[in-house]
């Protein structure tokens, strides 16, 4: 059974940084592309970043390009989202997802506020 556990969220001031982690269980992690999504209050869930199975290909939403970096460790079966220069509009619940599957983790809250 696919299980995804996100962590690393919190409250940070504008301009600050956070690093999110997503630990994966129940499938052959290194075979699958992974992604980060976010959902702000009152808005639809949106794709933030995506990384290929071996990590050689990444892509980002225009709103986070140059500020966020997605990476993965196939030994630890974990993906990461390094978020720099955070803005209030980055406030959301962040979720990781296996690109090929429909299940979601519980998410981790990121709040950017002074």
NORSUL-V800991 format. One record per residue. N is the residue number from 0. RES is the residue in three letters. PHI is phi in radians with two decimals (999 if undefined). Layout:
n=(N/N)
res=(RES/RES)
phi=(PHI/PHI)
This chain:
n=(0/1/2/3/4/5/6/7/8/9/10/11/12/13/14/15/16/17/18/19/20/21/22/23/24/25/26/27/28/29/30/31/32/33/34/35/36/37/38/39/40/41/42/43/44/45/46/47/48/49/50/51/52/53/54/55/56/57/58/59/60/61/62/63/64/65/66/67/68/69/70/71/72/73/74/75/76/77/78/79/80/81/82/83/84/85/86/87/88/89/90/91/92/93/94/95/96/97/98/99/100/101/102/103/104/105/106/107/108/109/110/111/112/113)
res=(UNK/UNK/UNK/UNK/UNK/UNK/UNK/UNK/UNK/UNK/UNK/UNK/UNK/UNK/UNK/UNK/UNK/UNK/UNK/UNK/UNK/UNK/UNK/UNK/UNK/UNK/UNK/UNK/UNK/UNK/UNK/UNK/UNK/UNK/UNK/UNK/UNK/UNK/UNK/UNK/UNK/UNK/UNK/UNK/UNK/UNK/UNK/UNK/UNK/UNK/UNK/UNK/UNK/UNK/UNK/UNK/UNK/UNK/UNK/UNK/UNK/UNK/UNK/UNK/UNK/UNK/UNK/UNK/UNK/UNK/UNK/UNK/UNK/UNK/UNK/UNK/UNK/UNK/UNK/UNK/UNK/UNK/UNK/UNK/UNK/UNK/UNK/UNK/UNK/UNK/UNK/UNK/UNK/UNK/UNK/UNK/UNK/UNK/UNK/UNK/UNK/UNK/UNK/UNK/UNK/UNK/UNK/UNK/UNK/UNK/UNK/UNK/UNK/UNK)
phi=(999/-1.23/-2.34/-2.20/-2.18/-1.55/-2.72/1.82/-1.25/2.88/-1.74/-2.45/-1.36/-0.92/1.57/-1.44/-2.31/-2.53/-2.15/-1.61/-2.21/-2.44/-1.60/-2.01/-2.45/1.60/-2.73/-1.42/-0.94/-1.22/-1.58/-2.19/-1.19/-2.23/-2.57/-2.00/-2.13/-2.53/-2.40/-1.54/-0.96/1.34/-2.13/-1.33/-1.16/-2.24/-1.30/-1.79/-2.75/-2.49/-2.39/-1.23/-1.04/-1.79/1.50/-1.42/-2.29/-2.28/-2.58/-2.41/-1.14/-0.99/-1.19/-2.09/-1.00/1.49/-2.03/-1.90/-2.33/-1.68/-2.61/-2.58/-2.19/-1.28/-1.33/-1.47/0.96/-2.43/-1.98/-2.29/-2.36/-1.49/-2.05/-2.01/0.84/-1.15/-2.10/-0.95/-1.27/-1.46/-1.06/-3.10/-1.57/-1.81/-2.19/-1.83/-2.71/-1.31/-0.96/-1.46/-1.97/-1.77/-1.39/-2.17/-1.41/-1.46/1.51/-2.37/-1.43/-2.06/-2.16/-1.94/-2.78/-1.64)
